Amino acid sequence: MKFDPIDRDLAESAVQLFERRYEQIRSVSPVFELNLFEEPSHAETLLDWASNGASVVAHEDGVVHGYIAGRFIKFYGATKALYAPEWAHCVSDEDDKLLTKMYTWLGREGHLSGTTVQIISMFVDDARSRDAMANLEFGVHQIEGVFGSRAAMNGPAMPADVVVRAATPDDLPAIVDLDRKLWEHLNRPPVSLGLDLTAYPHADLDAENAKYKVPRQGAYISVAERGGELVGFMSCRNGAQESRALRNMSVPHVNGAFIREDMRGAGIAQALLSDVLRWAKGESAPNVTVDFESTNPEAAGFWLSQDLRPLVSAFTRRISL
């Protein structure tokens, strides 16, 4: 078996390997999108990522048995992190240790030099790759999944003085304030994302692609109000999925949610989710998705209790240089 950085010929063969594996994955989970790449093609995208990061292809006698292609990004407070999404790596069935061997080659050949965070996303049903990551001291930091039919059912009764309703344009400054508190929350242990709180990116409500905007086609924001003050919100937007394999412009994705700390545990989050799902049903959306940090105990505890089926997980390894 030979290990080499990806090139154009190897990229085409790598894509064929992925397509065969992806067909198997979709046979179990048809919620995944059929066509992940149009323009640029999957092979061109792999080459682009590899040219701005690191890559390896395991091949023998003209046959590709596995590949990894990752881009260098800034993440988790690291100035240099490697990120390989679920479509940027794949292994054949012949060698249970191949993912480990390719990752080891990348490190020993110096292709990962200077990276202090490494992230590899993968399909939850890929137990073999998940086990390989665990053995390499990667841990799950993010989960993305789809809600089932029993989501937002049988929750605690919400306080009588709290009203859940659709957001109006006048609510946007308060929504941004709550979202800023979410950023602060994600910087605290045990999540510790390393976000730059001085560079909060969603404050400009007039930006062309502002995260929060009312009204917006294919988007909805539900808010919880008490005594004229917003105490929580939940936002969803079509096609906002993190995973390319789940991204669909007809499927709403919960892309922001926060409940004021003193109002948690009172059924507000469940009421907001119920309102979002009601809106999605009215839009004839086939599914609703969400992603969250698994290291965020409040978020993980809530979302996983809502008939959520995890489909994609991001595994992260932090390295001290």
VEXDREN-2710 file (C-alpha; in Angstrom, 1 decimal):
% VEXDREN-2710
k/r/px/py/pz
1/MET/0.0/0.0/0.0
2/LYS/1.3/3.4/-1.0
3/PHE/0.5/6.7/0.7
4/ASP/0.7/10.0/-1.3
5/PRO/-0.8/13.4/-1.3
6/ILE/-3.9/13.7/-3.4
7/ASP/-3.6/14.6/-7.1
8/ARG/-6.1/14.9/-9.9
9/ASP/-6.1/11.2/-10.9
10/LEU/-6.2/10.0/-7.3
11/ALA/-9.0/12.5/-6.6
12/GLU/-11.3/11.0/-9.2
13/SER/-10.7/7.5/-7.9
14/ALA/-11.3/8.8/-4.3
15/VAL/-14.6/10.2/-5.3
16/GLN/-15.7/6.9/-6.7
17/LEU/-14.8/5.2/-3.4
18/PHE/-16.8/7.8/-1.5
19/GLU/-19.8/7.4/-3.8
20/ARG/-20.0/3.7/-3.3
21/ARG/-19.9/4.1/0.5
22/TYR/-22.3/7.0/0.4
23/GLU/-24.8/4.9/-1.5
24/GLN/-24.7/2.4/1.4
25/ILE/-25.2/5.2/4.0
26/ARG/-28.2/6.6/2.1
27/SER/-29.8/3.2/1.9
28/VAL/-30.0/3.3/5.7
29/SER/-30.6/7.1/6.1
30/PRO/-32.4/8.5/3.0
31/VAL/-32.6/11.9/4.7
32/PHE/-29.1/12.5/3.4
33/GLU/-29.0/14.5/0.2
34/LEU/-28.6/12.5/-3.1
35/ASN/-26.3/14.9/-4.9
36/LEU/-23.7/16.6/-2.7
37/PHE/-21.7/18.3/-5.5
38/GLU/-22.5/20.0/-8.7
39/GLU/-20.1/22.9/-9.4
40/PRO/-17.4/22.6/-8.5
41/SER/-17.3/18.8/-8.6
42/HIS/-16.4/16.6/-5.6
43/ALA/-13.0/15.9/-7.1
44/GLU/-12.3/19.6/-7.7
45/THR/-13.4/20.4/-4.2
46/LEU/-11.0/17.8/-2.7
47/LEU/-8.1/19.2/-4.7
48/ASP/-9.0/22.7/-3.5
49/TRP/-9.1/21.6/0.1
50/ALA/-5.9/19.7/-0.2
51/SER/-4.1/22.7/-1.8
52/ASN/-5.1/24.7/1.3
53/GLY/-4.5/22.0/3.8
54/ALA/-3.2/18.4/4.0
55/SER/-4.2/15.2/2.2
56/VAL/-3.3/11.5/1.8
57/VAL/-4.5/8.8/-0.5
58/ALA/-3.9/5.1/0.2
59/HIS/-3.6/3.2/-3.1
60/GLU/-2.3/0.0/-4.5
61/ASP/-2.0/-1.1/-8.2
62/GLY/-4.1/1.8/-9.3
63/VAL/-6.9/1.2/-6.8
64/VAL/-7.7/3.8/-4.1
65/HIS/-8.5/2.2/-0.7
66/GLY/-8.9/5.4/1.3
67/TYR/-8.3/9.1/1.5
68/ILE/-8.3/12.1/3.8
69/ALA/-8.4/15.7/2.6
70/GLY/-8.5/18.6/5.2
71/ARG/-8.4/22.3/5.0
72/PHE/-6.4/24.5/7.4
73/ILE/-8.8/26.9/9.3
74/LYS/-9.0/28.9/12.5
75/PHE/-11.1/27.1/15.1
76/TYR/-11.4/26.5/18.9
77/GLY/-9.0/29.4/19.5
78/ALA/-6.4/27.7/17.3
79/THR/-4.6/29.8/14.7
80/LYS/-4.1/26.6/12.7
81/ALA/-6.6/23.7/12.7
82/LEU/-7.2/20.9/10.3
83/TYR/-10.8/20.3/9.3
84/ALA/-12.0/17.3/7.2
85/PRO/-15.8/17.1/6.7
86/GLU/-17.8/13.9/6.3
87/TRP/-17.3/13.9/2.5
88/ALA/-13.5/14.6/2.7
89/HIS/-12.5/11.1/3.9
90/CYS/-13.4/7.5/3.2
91/VAL/-11.9/4.0/3.6
92/SER/-12.8/0.7/1.9
93/ASP/-13.8/-2.4/3.8
94/GLU/-10.5/-4.2/3.4
95/ASP/-8.5/-2.8/6.2
96/ASP/-10.0/-1.8/9.6
97/LYS/-6.9/0.2/10.5
98/LEU/-6.6/2.2/7.3
99/LEU/-8.0/5.5/8.7
100/THR/-5.5/5.3/11.5
101/LYS/-2.6/4.5/9.1
102/MET/-3.5/7.5/6.9
103/TYR/-3.8/9.9/9.9
104/THR/-0.5/8.6/11.2
105/TRP/1.2/9.1/7.8
106/LEU/0.0/12.7/7.7
107/GLY/1.5/13.4/11.1
108/ARG/4.8/11.6/10.6
109/GLU/5.4/13.2/7.2
110/GLY/4.9/16.6/8.7
111/HIS/1.7/17.5/6.9
112/LEU/0.0/18.4/10.2
113/SER/2.8/20.5/11.6
114/GLY/1.7/23.5/13.6
115/THR/-1.9/22.3/13.9
116/THR/-3.2/22.4/17.5
117/VAL/-6.7/21.4/16.7
118/GLN/-7.8/18.6/14.3
119/ILE/-11.5/18.1/13.4
120/ILE/-12.9/15.2/11.4
121/SER/-16.7/14.9/10.8
122/MET/-18.2/11.6/10.0
123/PHE/-21.5/9.8/9.6
124/VAL/-22.8/8.5/12.9
125/ASP/-23.4/5.0/11.4
126/ASP/-19.7/4.7/10.5
127/ALA/-18.8/2.8/13.6
128/ARG/-15.4/1.7/12.4
129/SER/-14.2/5.3/11.7
130/ARG/-15.7/6.4/15.0
131/ASP/-13.8/3.8/16.9
132/ALA/-10.6/4.8/15.0
133/MET/-11.0/8.4/16.1
134/ALA/-11.6/7.4/19.7
135/ASN/-8.4/5.3/19.7
136/LEU/-6.5/8.4/18.5
137/GLU/-7.9/10.5/21.4
138/PHE/-10.5/12.3/19.3
139/GLY/-13.7/13.2/21.1
140/VAL/-17.1/14.2/19.8
141/HIS/-17.6/18.0/20.1
142/GLN/-20.6/18.5/17.7
143/ILE/-23.7/16.5/16.7
144/GLU/-26.1/17.2/13.9
145/GLY/-29.4/15.3/13.5
146/VAL/-33.0/15.3/12.5
147/PHE/-36.1/15.5/14.7
148/GLY/-38.6/12.6/14.9
149/SER/-42.3/12.8/15.1
150/ARG/-42.3/12.9/19.0
151/ALA/-40.1/16.0/19.3
152/ALA/-41.5/18.8/21.6
153/MET/-44.1/16.5/23.2
154/ASN/-44.8/15.9/26.9
155/GLY/-42.7/18.8/28.3
156/PRO/-43.2/20.7/31.5
157/ALA/-45.9/23.3/31.7
158/MET/-44.6/26.8/30.8
159/PRO/-45.1/29.7/33.3
160/ALA/-48.5/31.3/32.7
161/ASP/-46.9/34.8/32.3
162/VAL/-44.6/33.7/29.4
163/VAL/-45.8/34.1/25.9
164/VAL/-44.3/32.3/22.9
165/ARG/-44.8/34.0/19.5
166/ALA/-43.3/34.8/16.2
167/ALA/-40.5/37.5/16.3
168/THR/-41.1/40.9/14.8
169/PRO/-38.5/43.3/13.4
170/ASP/-38.5/45.2/16.7
171/ASP/-37.4/42.1/18.5
172/LEU/-34.1/41.8/16.6
173/PRO/-31.9/43.9/18.9
174/ALA/-33.0/41.7/21.9
175/ILE/-32.5/38.5/19.9
176/VAL/-28.9/39.6/19.1
177/ASP/-28.3/40.4/22.8
178/LEU/-29.5/36.8/23.7
179/ASP/-27.3/35.4/20.9
180/ARG/-24.3/37.3/22.3
181/LYS/-25.0/35.6/25.7
182/LEU/-24.9/32.3/23.8
183/TRP/-21.5/33.2/22.6
184/GLU/-20.4/33.9/26.1
185/HIS/-21.9/30.6/27.3
186/LEU/-20.0/28.7/24.6
187/ASN/-16.8/30.2/25.8
188/ARG/-17.3/28.9/29.3
189/PRO/-16.2/25.4/30.5
190/PRO/-16.8/22.7/29.5
191/VAL/-17.4/23.9/26.0
192/SER/-14.5/26.5/25.9
193/LEU/-14.8/27.3/22.1
194/GLY/-12.2/30.0/22.4
195/LEU/-14.4/32.5/20.6
196/ASP/-13.3/36.2/20.3
197/LEU/-16.0/37.9/22.3
198/THR/-14.8/41.3/21.0
199/ALA/-15.5/40.2/17.4
200/TYR/-19.1/39.0/17.8
201/PRO/-20.2/38.7/14.1
202/HIS/-24.0/39.1/14.2
203/ALA/-24.4/42.6/15.6
204/ASP/-24.9/44.2/12.2
205/LEU/-28.6/43.7/11.6
206/ASP/-28.4/45.6/8.3
207/ALA/-25.8/43.2/6.7
208/GLU/-27.0/41.6/3.5
209/ASN/-26.8/38.1/5.0
210/ALA/-27.4/38.9/8.6
211/LYS/-27.9/35.8/10.7
212/TYR/-31.1/37.1/12.1
213/LYS/-33.6/39.0/10.0
214/VAL/-37.4/39.4/10.1
215/PRO/-39.1/38.9/7.8
216/ARG/-37.0/36.5/5.7
217/GLN/-38.1/33.9/3.1
218/GLY/-37.6/30.4/4.4
219/ALA/-36.8/31.4/7.9
220/TYR/-38.6/31.8/11.2
221/ILE/-37.7/33.0/14.7
222/SER/-39.8/32.1/17.7
223/VAL/-39.4/34.2/20.9
224/ALA/-40.5/33.8/24.5
225/GLU/-41.6/37.0/26.2
226/ARG/-42.2/37.8/29.8
227/GLY/-43.4/41.1/31.1
228/GLY/-42.4/42.8/27.8
229/GLU/-38.9/41.4/27.9
230/LEU/-37.5/38.6/25.7
231/VAL/-36.2/35.7/27.8
232/GLY/-35.5/33.2/25.0
233/PHE/-35.5/32.6/21.3
234/MET/-35.1/29.9/18.7
235/SER/-34.3/30.6/15.1
236/CYS/-34.4/28.3/12.0
237/ARG/-33.5/28.8/8.4
238/ASN/-33.8/26.6/5.3
239/GLY/-30.6/25.2/4.1
240/ALA/-28.5/26.3/7.1
241/GLN/-27.2/22.8/7.9
242/GLU/-23.5/22.4/8.9
243/SER/-23.2/19.1/7.1
244/ARG/-23.2/19.2/3.3
245/ALA/-24.8/15.8/3.3
246/LEU/-27.8/17.2/5.1
247/ARG/-28.0/20.6/3.5
248/ASN/-31.4/21.1/1.8
249/MET/-33.0/24.4/0.9
250/SER/-36.4/22.9/1.7
251/VAL/-35.4/21.8/5.2
252/PRO/-35.3/24.2/8.1
253/HIS/-32.3/24.0/10.4
254/VAL/-32.3/25.4/14.0
255/ASN/-29.3/27.8/13.7
256/GLY/-29.7/29.7/17.0
257/ALA/-31.3/29.2/20.4
258/PHE/-30.8/30.6/23.9
259/ILE/-32.9/30.7/27.1
260/ARG/-32.0/33.2/29.8
261/GLU/-30.3/31.3/32.6
262/ASP/-32.9/32.2/35.3
263/MET/-35.7/30.9/33.0
264/ARG/-34.3/27.5/32.2
265/GLY/-36.1/24.3/33.1
266/ALA/-39.5/25.9/32.9
267/GLY/-40.6/24.4/29.6
268/ILE/-39.7/27.4/27.5
269/ALA/-37.2/25.7/25.2
270/GLN/-39.8/23.0/24.5
271/ALA/-42.5/25.6/23.7
272/LEU/-40.1/27.4/21.3
273/LEU/-39.2/24.2/19.6
274/SER/-42.9/23.3/19.3
275/ASP/-43.6/26.7/17.7
276/VAL/-40.7/26.2/15.2
277/LEU/-41.9/22.7/14.3
278/ARG/-45.4/24.1/13.8
279/TRP/-44.1/26.7/11.4
280/ALA/-42.0/24.1/9.5
281/LYS/-45.1/21.9/9.2
282/GLY/-47.0/24.8/7.7
283/GLU/-44.2/25.2/5.2
284/SER/-44.5/21.5/4.2
285/ALA/-40.9/20.9/5.3
286/PRO/-40.0/17.2/5.1
287/ASN/-37.7/17.5/8.2
288/VAL/-36.2/19.9/10.7
289/THR/-32.5/19.6/11.7
290/VAL/-30.3/21.0/14.5
291/ASP/-26.6/20.9/15.4
292/PHE/-25.1/21.6/18.8
293/GLU/-21.9/21.1/20.8
294/SER/-22.1/17.8/22.7
295/THR/-19.8/19.4/25.4
296/ASN/-22.6/21.9/26.1
297/PRO/-24.5/20.0/28.8
298/GLU/-27.6/22.2/28.7
299/ALA/-28.0/22.1/24.9
300/ALA/-27.0/18.4/24.6
301/GLY/-29.4/17.4/27.4
302/PHE/-32.3/19.2/25.8
303/TRP/-31.8/18.4/22.1
304/LEU/-31.1/14.7/22.7
305/SER/-34.4/14.5/24.7
306/GLN/-36.4/15.7/21.8
307/ASP/-36.7/12.5/19.7
308/LEU/-33.5/13.6/17.8
309/ARG/-31.7/11.1/15.6
310/PRO/-28.0/12.1/15.4
311/LEU/-26.7/11.6/11.8
312/VAL/-23.3/13.4/11.7
313/SER/-20.7/14.0/14.4
314/ALA/-17.6/16.1/14.5
315/PHE/-14.6/14.6/16.3
316/THR/-11.9/16.9/17.7
317/ARG/-8.4/16.5/19.0
318/ARG/-6.5/19.2/20.8
319/ILE/-2.7/19.0/20.7
320/SER/-0.3/20.9/22.9
321/LEU/2.8/21.9/21.0
END
